[in-house]
Amino acid sequence: MLLAVGSVIVVICTLGGYAAMGGKLYVLWQPFEVVIICGAALGGFVIANSKVVLTRSAKAVGQAAKGTPYTKQSYLDLLSLLYQILKLAKTKGMIAVEPHVEDPHNSPLFQAFPSVMKNHHAVTFLCDYLRLMSLGTEEPHTLEDLMDEEIETHHHENHTVSSAIQTMADSLPALGIVAAVLGIIKTMGSITEPPEVLGKLIGGALVGTFLGVWLSYGFVAPLANSMKGMHEAEGKYYQCIKAALLAHLHGYAPAVSVEFGRKALYSNVRPTFYEVEETTQALPPAA
């Protein structure tokens, strides 16, 4: 949503300001300049990145268009699920958690929190470590090192996506110059034309420079930064799970373990202590 709003603001302010100065908008309509700049940028993007990065980039663009899924409510759902799981483990042992971990998609415990289930990678992360705990891996420091390694790997994978988009943004101004130079070359072929014709051709050529800079700093670079922000928020989601599980391994009660997870969150999306307490107390008994 914010991506669309921001893009509209960029378009209105840029083109509206140009028109208010007396500029003719039709002069900016240079479709082949767009083909040169965007086509070259897309081609370079494909050359520079693997198929995995290309696929993840497409998904990341779609996610950026929808907006971040990491809201206060989504974290409340996560903390509630963690509370239910840890309470079950505390009262009945890890053996009672195993059926839920082995098949989370058919587990009533997991199904009660659809927002968590939509995050397939996070569910896998949570279930993997609960499975290790049920198999006897109960040394907090060992598990913490393993979690940190996996979170760091996941962060690096996400960084390659935002970095690839940022690299494309950095290339757009130069590609705009390429389009402008090609336009000038075309203009030089009409050097015998009268000034009014040459002026139109030169103006059209210079649109390439404008488009390259405009697309880079007005759209693509902000998109890369938006992706980076979402990836940072996703990292906090994993940190929340990690903190709660490690607190459980240290022997804390479920409510305290969940509080450890809550403290790992950014303040703007962190539920209050009382919101978490009220939500978890209203949950049905875990079975």
Sine and cosine of phi, psi and omega as CSV:
sin_phi,cos_phi,sin_psi,cos_psi,sin_omega,cos_omega
0.00,0.00,-0.76,0.65,0.00,-1.00
-0.90,0.44,-0.54,0.84,0.04,-1.00
-0.88,0.48,-0.70,0.72,0.01,-1.00
-0.92,0.39,-0.68,0.73,0.00,-1.00
-0.88,0.47,-0.72,0.69,0.00,-1.00
-0.88,0.47,-0.65,0.76,0.01,-1.00
-0.90,0.44,-0.65,0.76,0.03,-1.00
-0.90,0.44,-0.66,0.76,0.02,-1.00
-0.89,0.46,-0.69,0.73,0.02,-1.00
-0.87,0.50,-0.73,0.69,-0.04,-1.00
-0.90,0.43,-0.75,0.67,-0.06,-1.00
-0.90,0.44,-0.72,0.69,-0.05,-1.00
-0.92,0.39,-0.65,0.76,-0.03,-1.00
-0.95,0.31,-0.84,0.55,-0.06,-1.00
-0.95,0.31,-0.58,0.81,0.04,-1.00
-0.91,0.42,-0.66,0.75,0.04,-1.00
-0.91,0.42,-0.64,0.77,0.03,-1.00
-0.89,0.45,-0.70,0.71,0.01,-1.00
-0.92,0.40,-0.60,0.80,-0.01,-1.00
-0.91,0.41,-0.46,0.89,0.05,-1.00
-0.98,0.18,-0.03,1.00,-0.01,-1.00
0.99,-0.15,0.11,0.99,0.01,-1.00
-0.95,0.31,0.49,-0.87,0.02,-1.00
-1.00,-0.09,0.89,-0.46,-0.07,-1.00
-0.90,0.44,-0.50,0.87,-0.05,-1.00
-0.91,0.42,-0.40,0.92,0.03,-1.00
-0.90,0.43,-0.50,0.86,-0.02,-1.00
-0.97,0.22,-0.18,0.98,0.00,-1.00
-0.99,0.17,1.00,-0.06,-0.01,-1.00
-0.77,-0.64,0.98,0.21,-0.12,-0.99
-0.85,0.52,-0.56,0.83,-0.03,-1.00
-0.96,0.27,-0.44,0.90,0.14,-0.99
-0.90,0.44,-0.65,0.76,0.04,-1.00
-0.89,0.45,-0.68,0.73,0.02,-1.00
-0.87,0.49,-0.70,0.71,-0.02,-1.00
-0.89,0.45,-0.77,0.64,-0.09,-1.00
-0.93,0.36,-0.82,0.58,-0.07,-1.00
-0.94,0.35,-0.61,0.79,0.02,-1.00
-0.90,0.43,-0.70,0.71,0.02,-1.00
-0.91,0.42,-0.65,0.76,0.01,-1.00
-0.90,0.44,-0.68,0.73,0.01,-1.00
-0.92,0.39,-0.67,0.75,0.03,-1.00
-0.88,0.47,-0.70,0.71,0.06,-1.00
-0.88,0.47,-0.60,0.80,0.02,-1.00
-0.89,0.46,-0.67,0.74,0.01,-1.00
-0.92,0.39,-0.66,0.75,0.00,-1.00
-0.90,0.44,-0.66,0.75,-0.16,-0.99
-0.98,0.19,-0.30,0.95,-0.15,-0.99
-0.82,-0.58,0.42,-0.91,0.02,-1.00
-0.98,0.22,0.19,-0.98,0.02,-1.00
-0.88,0.47,-0.58,0.81,0.00,-1.00
-0.90,0.44,-0.70,0.71,0.00,-1.00
-0.91,0.41,-0.63,0.78,0.02,-1.00
-0.88,0.47,-0.68,0.73,0.00,-1.00
-0.91,0.41,-0.70,0.71,0.00,-1.00
-0.92,0.39,-0.54,0.84,0.02,-1.00
-0.91,0.42,-0.68,0.74,0.02,-1.00
-0.88,0.48,-0.67,0.75,0.02,-1.00
-0.92,0.39,-0.62,0.78,-0.02,-1.00
-0.92,0.40,-0.60,0.80,0.05,-1.00
-0.89,0.46,-0.69,0.72,0.03,-1.00
-0.89,0.46,-0.64,0.77,0.02,-1.00
-0.92,0.38,-0.64,0.77,0.03,-1.00
-0.89,0.45,-0.58,0.81,0.03,-1.00
-0.92,0.40,-0.56,0.83,0.00,-1.00
-0.98,0.21,-0.48,0.88,-0.08,-1.00
0.98,-0.19,0.30,-0.96,-0.06,-1.00
-0.91,0.41,0.70,-0.71,0.06,-1.00
-1.00,0.06,-0.06,1.00,-0.10,-1.00
-1.00,-0.03,0.99,0.13,-0.01,-1.00
-0.95,-0.30,0.10,-0.99,0.03,-1.00
-0.86,0.52,-0.63,0.78,-0.01,-1.00
-0.92,0.39,-0.62,0.78,0.01,-1.00
-0.90,0.43,-0.59,0.80,0.04,-1.00
-0.96,0.29,-0.55,0.84,0.10,-0.99
-0.88,0.48,-0.66,0.75,0.04,-1.00
-0.89,0.45,-0.69,0.72,0.00,-1.00
-0.89,0.46,-0.72,0.69,-0.01,-1.00
-0.90,0.43,-0.57,0.82,0.04,-1.00
-0.92,0.39,-0.67,0.74,0.04,-1.00
-0.90,0.44,-0.70,0.71,0.02,-1.00
-0.87,0.49,-0.64,0.77,0.02,-1.00
-0.88,0.48,-0.72,0.69,-0.02,-1.00
-0.88,0.47,-0.70,0.72,-0.03,-1.00
-0.91,0.41,-0.74,0.68,-0.05,-1.00
-0.94,0.35,-0.54,0.84,0.06,-1.00
-0.92,0.39,-0.66,0.75,0.04,-1.00
-0.90,0.44,-0.68,0.73,0.01,-1.00
-0.91,0.41,-0.59,0.81,-0.04,-1.00
-0.95,0.31,-0.62,0.79,-0.09,-1.00
-1.00,0.02,-0.59,0.81,-0.10,-1.00
-0.88,-0.48,-0.06,1.00,0.02,-1.00
1.00,0.00,0.28,-0.96,-0.04,-1.00
-0.90,0.44,-0.38,0.93,0.02,-1.00
-0.88,0.48,-0.50,0.87,0.01,-1.00
-0.97,0.23,-0.36,0.93,-0.01,-1.00
-0.99,0.11,-0.42,0.91,-0.11,-0.99
-0.80,0.60,-0.73,0.69,-0.01,-1.00
-0.86,0.50,-0.58,0.81,0.02,-1.00
-0.94,0.33,-0.61,0.80,-0.04,-1.00
-0.95,0.30,-0.62,0.78,-0.06,-1.00
-0.94,0.33,-0.47,0.88,-0.01,-1.00
-0.61,-0.80,0.94,0.33,-0.08,-1.00
-0.90,0.44,-0.48,0.88,-0.05,-1.00
-0.94,0.33,-0.36,0.93,0.06,-1.00
-0.93,-0.36,0.19,0.98,0.00,-1.00
-1.00,0.03,0.82,-0.58,0.04,-1.00
-0.88,0.47,-0.44,0.90,0.02,-1.00
-0.91,0.41,-0.72,0.69,0.01,-1.00
-0.97,0.23,-0.61,0.79,-0.05,-1.00
-0.90,0.43,-0.33,0.94,0.02,-1.00
-0.95,0.32,-0.17,0.99,-0.05,-1.00
-0.77,-0.64,0.98,0.19,-0.07,-1.00
-0.86,0.52,-0.57,0.82,-0.03,-1.00
-0.90,0.43,-0.54,0.84,0.06,-1.00
-0.95,0.30,-0.66,0.75,-0.04,-1.00
-0.90,0.44,-0.44,0.90,0.03,-1.00
-0.94,0.35,-0.39,0.92,0.00,-1.00
-1.00,-0.03,0.99,0.12,-0.15,-0.99
-0.88,0.47,-0.64,0.77,-0.02,-1.00
-0.91,0.42,-0.64,0.77,0.00,-1.00
-0.93,0.37,-0.62,0.79,0.05,-1.00
-0.89,0.46,-0.68,0.74,0.04,-1.00
-0.89,0.46,-0.69,0.73,0.03,-1.00
-0.85,0.52,-0.75,0.66,-0.02,-1.00
-0.89,0.46,-0.73,0.68,-0.05,-1.00
-0.92,0.39,-0.61,0.80,0.01,-1.00
-0.86,0.51,-0.69,0.72,-0.05,-1.00
-0.98,0.18,-0.50,0.87,0.13,-0.99
-0.92,0.40,-0.59,0.81,0.04,-1.00
-0.91,0.41,-0.67,0.74,0.05,-1.00
-0.89,0.45,-0.63,0.78,0.03,-1.00
-0.91,0.42,-0.63,0.78,0.01,-1.00
-0.94,0.35,-0.38,0.92,0.02,-1.00
-1.00,0.06,-0.03,1.00,0.09,-1.00
0.94,-0.34,0.05,1.00,0.04,-1.00
-0.99,0.14,1.00,-0.03,-0.12,-0.99
-0.87,-0.49,0.23,0.97,0.07,-1.00
-1.00,0.08,0.94,-0.33,-0.11,-0.99
-0.83,0.55,-0.66,0.75,-0.07,-1.00
-0.93,0.37,-0.62,0.79,0.04,-1.00
-0.90,0.44,-0.72,0.69,-0.02,-1.00
-0.93,0.37,-0.58,0.81,0.02,-1.00
-0.89,0.45,-0.69,0.72,0.03,-1.00
-0.88,0.48,-0.65,0.76,0.00,-1.00
-0.92,0.39,-0.67,0.74,0.04,-1.00
-0.88,0.47,-0.70,0.71,-0.01,-1.00
-0.87,0.49,-0.64,0.76,0.00,-1.00
-0.90,0.43,-0.68,0.73,-0.01,-1.00
-0.93,0.36,-0.66,0.75,0.02,-1.00
-0.90,0.44,-0.65,0.76,0.03,-1.00
-0.90,0.44,-0.65,0.76,0.05,-1.00
-0.89,0.45,-0.70,0.71,0.01,-1.00
-0.90,0.44,-0.64,0.77,0.03,-1.00
-0.89,0.45,-0.66,0.75,0.01,-1.00
-0.90,0.44,-0.66,0.75,0.02,-1.00
-0.88,0.47,-0.67,0.74,0.03,-1.00
-0.92,0.39,-0.61,0.79,-0.02,-1.00
-0.89,0.46,-0.55,0.83,0.01,-1.00
-0.89,0.46,-0.51,0.86,0.01,-1.00
-0.95,0.31,-0.81,0.58,-0.01,-1.00
-0.90,0.44,-0.57,0.82,0.03,-1.00
-0.92,0.40,-0.62,0.78,0.02,-1.00
-0.90,0.43,-0.67,0.74,0.03,-1.00
-0.91,0.40,-0.63,0.77,0.02,-1.00
-0.91,0.42,-0.62,0.79,0.04,-1.00
-0.89,0.45,-0.64,0.77,0.05,-1.00
-0.91,0.42,-0.64,0.77,0.04,-1.00
-0.88,0.47,-0.65,0.76,0.01,-1.00
-0.91,0.42,-0.46,0.89,-0.04,-1.00
-0.99,0.13,-0.35,0.93,-0.12,-0.99
-0.89,0.46,-0.69,0.73,0.04,-1.00
-0.85,0.52,-0.66,0.75,0.02,-1.00
-0.92,0.40,-0.62,0.78,0.03,-1.00
-0.93,0.36,-0.49,0.87,0.11,-0.99
-0.90,0.44,-0.62,0.79,0.06,-1.00
-0.91,0.40,-0.62,0.78,0.06,-1.00
-0.85,0.52,-0.72,0.69,0.01,-1.00
-0.89,0.45,-0.64,0.77,0.01,-1.00
-0.91,0.42,-0.67,0.74,0.01,-1.00
-0.89,0.45,-0.67,0.75,0.04,-1.00
-0.89,0.46,-0.60,0.80,0.05,-1.00
-0.91,0.42,-0.62,0.78,0.04,-1.00
-0.92,0.40,-0.64,0.77,0.05,-1.00
-0.86,0.51,-0.68,0.74,0.05,-1.00
-0.89,0.45,-0.66,0.75,-0.01,-1.00
-0.89,0.45,-0.64,0.77,-0.01,-1.00
-0.88,0.47,-0.40,0.91,0.07,-1.00
-0.96,0.27,-0.18,0.98,0.01,-1.00
-0.88,-0.48,0.52,0.85,-0.10,-0.99
-0.89,0.46,-0.36,0.93,-0.02,-1.00
-1.00,0.09,-0.08,1.00,-0.02,-1.00
-0.95,0.31,0.37,-0.93,0.02,-1.00
-0.91,0.42,0.33,-0.94,-0.08,-1.00
-0.81,0.58,-0.61,0.79,-0.04,-1.00
-0.91,0.41,-0.55,0.84,0.04,-1.00
-0.96,0.27,-0.71,0.71,0.01,-1.00
-0.88,0.47,-0.63,0.78,0.01,-1.00
-0.87,0.49,-0.66,0.75,0.02,-1.00
-0.91,0.42,-0.67,0.74,-0.01,-1.00
-0.92,0.40,-0.67,0.74,0.00,-1.00
-0.92,0.39,-0.66,0.75,0.04,-1.00
-0.88,0.48,-0.66,0.75,0.04,-1.00
-0.89,0.45,-0.63,0.78,0.01,-1.00
-0.90,0.43,-0.66,0.75,-0.04,-1.00
-0.94,0.35,-0.31,0.95,0.06,-1.00
-0.86,0.51,-0.51,0.86,0.01,-1.00
-0.86,0.51,-0.70,0.71,0.03,-1.00
-0.88,0.47,-0.70,0.71,0.03,-1.00
-0.86,0.51,-0.74,0.67,-0.06,-1.00
-0.89,0.45,-0.66,0.75,-0.01,-1.00
-0.87,0.49,-0.74,0.67,0.00,-1.00
-0.93,0.38,-0.67,0.74,-0.04,-1.00
-0.89,0.45,-0.74,0.67,0.00,-1.00
-0.90,0.43,-0.61,0.79,-0.03,-1.00
-0.92,0.40,-0.86,0.51,-0.13,-0.99
-1.00,0.08,-0.30,0.95,0.00,-1.00
-1.00,-0.04,-0.42,0.91,-0.12,-0.99
-0.74,-0.67,-0.85,0.53,-0.18,-0.98
-0.95,0.31,-0.71,0.70,0.03,-1.00
-0.88,0.47,-0.71,0.70,0.09,-1.00
-0.87,0.48,-0.57,0.82,0.05,-1.00
-0.89,0.45,-0.69,0.73,0.04,-1.00
-0.87,0.49,-0.65,0.76,0.01,-1.00
-0.93,0.37,-0.59,0.81,0.05,-1.00
-0.90,0.44,-0.68,0.74,0.05,-1.00
-0.88,0.47,-0.67,0.74,0.00,-1.00
-0.87,0.49,-0.67,0.74,0.03,-1.00
-0.89,0.45,-0.66,0.76,0.02,-1.00
-0.92,0.40,-0.60,0.80,0.03,-1.00
-0.92,0.39,-0.59,0.80,0.06,-1.00
-0.91,0.42,-0.65,0.76,0.03,-1.00
-0.91,0.42,-0.62,0.79,0.04,-1.00
-0.90,0.44,-0.62,0.78,0.05,-1.00
-0.87,0.50,-0.62,0.79,0.04,-1.00
-0.91,0.41,-0.52,0.85,0.05,-1.00
-0.87,0.49,-0.70,0.71,0.02,-1.00
-0.93,0.36,-0.62,0.78,0.02,-1.00
-0.89,0.46,-0.57,0.82,0.03,-1.00
-0.90,0.44,-0.72,0.70,0.03,-1.00
-0.88,0.47,-0.72,0.69,-0.02,-1.00
-0.85,0.52,-0.75,0.66,-0.06,-1.00
-0.88,0.47,-0.66,0.75,-0.03,-1.00
-0.93,0.38,-0.68,0.73,-0.02,-1.00
-0.91,0.40,-0.66,0.75,0.00,-1.00
-0.92,0.40,-0.62,0.79,0.05,-1.00
-0.89,0.46,-0.63,0.78,0.05,-1.00
-0.89,0.46,-0.67,0.74,0.00,-1.00
-0.91,0.41,-0.45,0.89,0.05,-1.00
-0.98,0.18,-0.05,1.00,0.10,-1.00
0.99,-0.13,0.16,0.99,-0.02,-1.00
-0.97,0.24,0.40,-0.92,0.06,-1.00
-0.92,0.39,0.41,-0.91,-0.03,-1.00
-0.79,0.61,-0.68,0.74,-0.01,-1.00
-0.89,0.45,-0.61,0.79,0.01,-1.00
-0.96,0.29,-0.64,0.77,0.02,-1.00
-0.87,0.49,-0.66,0.75,0.04,-1.00
-0.91,0.42,-0.57,0.82,0.04,-1.00
-0.90,0.43,-0.59,0.80,0.09,-1.00
-0.87,0.50,-0.68,0.74,0.03,-1.00
-0.91,0.42,-0.65,0.76,0.00,-1.00
-0.88,0.47,-0.62,0.78,-0.06,-1.00
-0.92,0.38,-0.29,0.96,-0.02,-1.00
-0.99,0.17,-0.13,0.99,-0.13,-0.99
-1.00,0.00,0.39,-0.92,0.10,-0.99
-0.91,0.41,0.55,-0.84,-0.12,-0.99
-0.90,0.44,-0.51,0.86,-0.07,-1.00
-0.96,0.29,-0.31,0.95,0.01,-1.00
-0.85,-0.53,0.09,1.00,-0.04,-1.00
-0.98,0.18,0.86,-0.51,0.09,-1.00
-0.91,0.42,0.46,-0.89,0.04,-1.00
-0.96,0.27,0.26,-0.97,0.03,-1.00
-0.84,0.54,-0.67,0.74,-0.06,-1.00
-0.96,0.29,-0.53,0.85,0.08,-1.00
-0.91,0.42,-0.67,0.75,0.03,-1.00
-0.92,0.39,-0.69,0.73,0.00,-1.00
-0.88,0.48,-0.72,0.69,-0.01,-1.00
-0.89,0.45,-0.66,0.75,-0.02,-1.00
-0.93,0.38,-0.71,0.70,-0.04,-1.00
-0.94,0.35,-0.56,0.83,0.02,-1.00
-0.93,0.36,-0.40,0.92,-0.01,-1.00
-1.00,0.06,-0.08,1.00,-0.03,-1.00
-0.95,0.30,0.55,-0.83,0.08,-1.00
-0.94,0.33,0.34,-0.94,0.01,-1.00
-0.87,0.49,0.70,-0.72,0.05,-1.00
-0.96,0.26,0.63,-0.77,-0.02,-1.00
-0.78,-0.63,0.00,0.00,0.00,0.00
